[in-house]
Amino acid sequence: MSRQRARQATLFAMMREAGHEPGTLSGWSEQELDENYRILCGSGTSMSNLPLACCAAEYLSANHPDTVRGVMYQMVSNTPFLADTSDPSYNRVQRLLSRLRENGTIPFEWIVDNVRRTIKPSSWSGLHDYVETVRDCYRLDFWSRLPAYVEIIVEKDTVAGKLAPVTQEFDVPLHPLRGYSSSSFAWQISQAWREIIKPITVYYTGDFDPSGLQMEEDIRDKLRRYSGQNFAWRRLAVLAEHFEVYGITPLPIKSGDKRKRWFTDRYGHDCAEVEAIPATDLRSIVRKAIESHIPPGAWERLRAVEQAELESWQQSLGQFVV
């Protein structure tokens, strides 16, 4: 038996002895499990970290993109290889995922980080490059022709990163709060609603804890005052029933939280962060909410209109290409 095969056999034995069956987080076939674990065993990860690395890679293969924090929560909830969601645990997962991405074991794009952004004005190598960009960027505003209007507000920028694939697909505005909302933030959203005369629905995702619920109440109240709109509001996550549905490990209320009594009187003592819900499930929740506002067949019909307009526009652009 080769050294790598022996290492893999030892790894499988370690994981099973700890009560975790390899492959349960990914749905990999037996062949995929063998091949991917062989790659992970050759990633240079220490044997003490290898079970955690394999579980993280499994989870991300089925749930990318996600954040480091999201992976951490899933490792605590679904494996015996990470004890808690403390800062040392977060740092351990962050270092491990950085190493796996840097050595090419897992793709960089499996982890998202919307907090850091590059700021640069748009520029092109020439007119031909500009025309190609315009051609690729054209998109019909489907919601202007639908009977409802939808927006998504999330408590954290990191959560916005994992939901962006769905909101971008459906051209739905996605607003990350990044803490308690400023008056300017709420005012800007409310001003964009002034011309909307159809029903507006806002969906919210946030932590299930005193701060998360108070932040939600704060932005909702500001939007009502500033917009004058009688919009609908619905929290998508985290909900009390999600603890059981997703097997979320409850967190205690942070010590010294001044809203503790307010929270416990209404919801009890269990808290959870949005990252505790698997990324794929969270995207599915948001997708289902958005699709509930689209009449059957309407999206496909609008796609046909968009394609016809795009072809007409491409013919017009063609005369400017040099």
C-alpha positions in Angstrom: 0.0 0.0 0.0 1.3 3.4 -1.0 2.0 6.0 1.7 -0.9 8.2 0.5 -3.3 5.3 0.5 -2.1 4.4 4.0 -2.7 7.9 5.1 -6.2 7.8 3.6 -7.0 4.6 5.4 -5.8 6.1 8.7 -8.0 9.2 8.0 -11.1 7.1 7.4 -10.5 5.2 10.6 -10.0 8.4 12.6 -13.2 10.0 11.2 -15.3 6.8 11.8 -13.9 6.4 15.3 -15.0 10.0 16.1 -18.5 9.1 14.9 -18.5 10.8 11.4 -18.9 8.9 8.2 -16.8 10.3 5.3 -18.9 11.6 2.4 -22.1 12.4 4.4 -21.7 16.2 3.8 -21.3 16.1 0.0 -23.2 13.3 -1.6 -20.1 12.2 -3.4 -20.2 8.8 -5.1 -17.8 6.1 -3.8 -15.4 6.9 -6.6 -15.6 10.7 -6.1 -15.1 10.2 -2.4 -12.0 8.1 -2.9 -10.5 10.5 -5.5 -11.2 13.7 -3.6 -10.0 12.3 -0.3 -6.8 11.2 -2.0 -6.3 14.7 -3.2 -7.0 16.1 0.3 -4.6 13.6 1.8 -1.9 15.0 -0.5 -2.7 18.7 0.3 0.0 19.0 2.9 -2.5 19.3 5.7 -1.5 17.8 9.1 -3.3 14.7 10.2 -4.7 16.6 13.2 -6.5 19.0 10.8 -7.2 16.6 7.9 -10.6 15.4 9.2 -11.8 19.0 9.5 -10.3 19.9 6.0 -12.1 17.0 4.4 -15.4 17.9 6.0 -15.0 21.5 5.0 -14.2 20.6 1.4 -17.2 18.2 1.3 -19.5 20.8 2.6 -18.3 23.5 0.1 -18.5 21.2 -2.8 -22.2 21.0 -2.3 -22.9 24.5 -0.9 -20.5 26.9 -2.5 -20.2 29.8 -2.4 -20.2 30.3 1.3 -18.2 32.4 3.9 -15.6 31.2 6.3 -18.0 31.8 9.1 -20.7 29.8 7.3 -18.3 26.9 7.0 -17.3 27.2 10.7 -21.0 26.9 11.7 -21.5 23.8 9.6 -18.4 22.1 11.0 -19.7 22.7 14.5 -23.2 21.6 13.8 -22.5 18.6 11.6 -19.1 17.2 12.5 -17.2 16.3 15.8 -14.0 18.1 14.5 -14.7 21.7 15.7 -15.8 22.3 19.2 -17.4 25.7 19.1 -17.9 29.0 17.2 -15.3 30.9 19.2 -12.7 33.2 17.6 -10.0 30.5 17.8 -12.3 28.1 15.9 -13.0 30.8 13.3 -9.2 31.5 12.9 -8.5 27.8 12.6 -11.1 27.3 9.8 -9.9 30.5 8.1 -6.2 29.4 8.0 -7.2 25.9 6.8 -9.4 27.2 4.0 -6.7 29.7 2.9 -4.2 26.9 2.7 -6.5 24.6 0.7 -7.2 27.4 -1.8 -3.7 28.6 -2.1 -2.4 25.1 -2.9 -5.2 24.5 -5.4 -7.0 21.8 -3.5 -10.3 23.8 -3.6 -11.3 26.7 -5.9 -10.9 30.2 -4.6 -14.4 31.1 -5.7 -15.9 28.7 -3.2 -15.4 31.3 -0.5 -16.9 34.7 -0.7 -15.9 37.9 1.2 -18.0 40.9 0.3 -16.4 43.1 2.9 -13.3 43.9 0.9 -13.8 45.4 -2.5 -11.7 47.0 -5.2 -12.7 50.5 -6.2 -11.8 51.5 -9.8 -13.6 53.5 -12.5 -14.7 51.6 -15.6 -12.3 51.7 -18.6 -11.8 49.9 -21.9 -8.9 49.0 -24.2 -10.8 50.6 -27.1 -14.2 51.1 -28.7 -14.4 47.5 -29.8 -13.9 46.4 -26.1 -16.5 48.9 -25.0 -19.1 47.7 -27.5 -18.5 44.1 -26.4 -19.1 45.2 -22.8 -22.3 47.0 -23.6 -23.6 44.0 -25.6 -22.9 41.7 -22.6 -24.4 44.1 -20.0 -27.8 44.7 -21.5 -30.6 43.3 -19.3 -34.3 44.0 -19.5 -35.9 45.1 -16.2 -38.4 42.2 -15.8 -39.8 43.6 -12.6 -41.1 46.7 -14.4 -43.4 44.3 -16.2 -44.4 42.1 -13.3 -47.3 42.7 -10.9 -45.1 43.0 -7.8 -41.7 44.4 -6.7 -39.3 42.6 -4.4 -36.1 43.6 -2.5 -33.9 41.7 -0.1 -32.2 43.1 3.0 -29.6 41.2 4.9 -27.9 41.9 8.2 -24.4 41.2 7.0 -22.3 41.9 4.0 -20.8 38.3 4.2 -24.3 36.8 3.9 -25.0 39.1 0.9 -22.1 37.4 -0.9 -23.7 33.9 -0.6 -27.1 35.2 -1.7 -25.9 37.3 -4.6 -26.0 34.4 -7.2 -29.8 34.2 -6.6 -30.6 37.9 -6.4 -28.4 38.6 -9.5 -30.2 35.8 -11.4 -33.6 37.5 -10.7 -32.4 41.1 -10.9 -33.5 41.8 -7.3 -31.9 44.6 -5.2 -29.8 43.2 -2.4 -29.0 45.5 0.6 -26.5 44.5 3.3 -27.0 46.5 6.5 -23.5 46.0 8.0 -24.9 46.7 11.5 -27.6 49.2 12.5 -28.7 51.1 9.4 -28.0 54.8 9.0 -30.7 57.2 8.2 -29.0 57.9 4.8 -29.1 54.2 3.9 -32.8 53.9 4.7 -33.6 57.1 2.9 -31.9 56.1 -0.3 -33.9 52.8 -0.4 -37.1 54.7 0.3 -36.5 57.3 -2.4 -36.1 54.5 -5.0 -39.6 53.3 -4.1 -41.2 56.7 -4.9 -42.0 55.7 -8.5 -43.2 52.2 -7.6 -47.0 51.9 -7.6 -47.2 48.2 -7.4 -47.1 46.1 -4.1 -43.6 46.1 -2.6 -42.4 43.1 -0.5 -39.1 43.2 1.5 -37.5 40.0 2.6 -35.0 40.0 5.5 -32.4 37.6 6.7 -30.6 38.2 10.0 -29.4 36.6 13.2 -31.8 35.2 15.6 -30.6 37.1 18.7 -31.4 40.4 20.4 -29.2 42.6 18.1 -30.4 40.8 14.9 -34.1 41.3 15.7 -33.6 44.9 16.9 -31.7 45.8 13.7 -34.5 44.4 11.7 -37.1 46.4 13.6 -34.9 49.6 13.2 -34.5 49.4 9.4 -38.2 48.4 8.9 -39.4 51.4 11.0 -37.1 53.8 9.2 -38.3 52.6 5.8 -42.0 53.0 6.8 -41.3 56.6 8.0 -39.2 57.7 5.1 -41.1 56.0 2.2 -44.7 56.4 3.2 -45.3 53.1 1.5 -47.4 50.4 3.0 -45.0 47.6 2.0 -45.0 44.0 3.1 -42.2 42.7 5.3 -41.2 39.1 5.9 -38.2 37.6 7.8 -36.9 34.6 5.9 -34.2 33.6 8.3 -33.3 32.8 11.0 -36.7 31.6 12.3 -37.3 29.7 15.5 -38.3 26.6 13.6 -34.9 26.6 11.8 -33.2 25.3 14.8 -34.9 21.9 14.3 -35.1 22.0 10.5 -31.4 22.5 10.0 -30.0 21.0 13.2 -28.6 24.3 14.4 -26.6 24.3 17.6 -28.0 27.1 19.7 -25.7 29.9 20.9 -26.2 31.7 24.3 -27.1 35.3 24.4 -24.0 37.4 24.6 -23.1 38.4 28.1 -24.0 42.0 28.9 -26.5 42.4 26.1 -28.9 45.1 27.3 -31.7 43.5 25.2 -31.5 40.1 26.9 -34.7 40.5 28.9 -36.6 41.7 25.8 -35.4 38.8 23.8 -36.0 36.0 26.4 -39.5 37.2 27.2 -40.4 36.7 23.5 -38.2 34.0 22.1 -36.4 32.2 24.9 -32.6 31.8 25.4 -31.5 30.1 22.1 -29.7 32.3 19.6 -28.3 31.6 16.1 -26.4 33.4 13.3 -27.6 33.3 9.7 -24.4 31.4 8.8 -25.8 28.4 10.8 -28.1 27.7 7.8 -26.3 25.9 5.0 -25.6 28.2 2.1 -27.5 26.1 -0.4 -30.6 26.0 1.8 -30.4 29.7 2.5 -30.3 30.4 -1.3 -33.2 28.1 -1.8 -35.3 29.9 0.8 -34.6 33.2 -1.0 -35.2 31.8 -4.4 -38.6 30.4 -3.4 -39.6 33.7 -1.9 -38.7 35.6 -5.1 -40.3 33.1 -7.4 -43.6 33.3 -5.4 -44.1 36.8 -7.0 -43.6 35.7 -10.6 -46.7 34.4 -12.4 -46.2 31.0 -14.2 -44.5 31.4 -17.5 -43.9 35.2 -17.1 -40.2 34.9 -16.7 -39.8 32.8 -19.8 -41.9 35.2 -21.8 -39.8 38.2 -20.6 -36.6 36.3 -21.5 -37.9 36.0 -25.1 -38.6 39.8 -25.2 -35.1 40.5 -23.8 -33.4 38.2 -26.4 -35.3 39.9 -29.2 -34.3 43.4 -28.0 -30.7 42.2 -27.5 -30.5 40.9 -31.1 -31.8 44.2 -32.4 -29.4 46.2 -30.2 -26.5 44.0 -31.4 -27.2 44.8 -35.0 -27.2 48.5 -34.1 -23.9 48.2 -32.2 -22.3 46.3 -35.0 -21.9 49.5 -37.1 -19.8 51.1 -34.5 -17.2 48.4 -34.1 -13.9 49.4 -35.6 
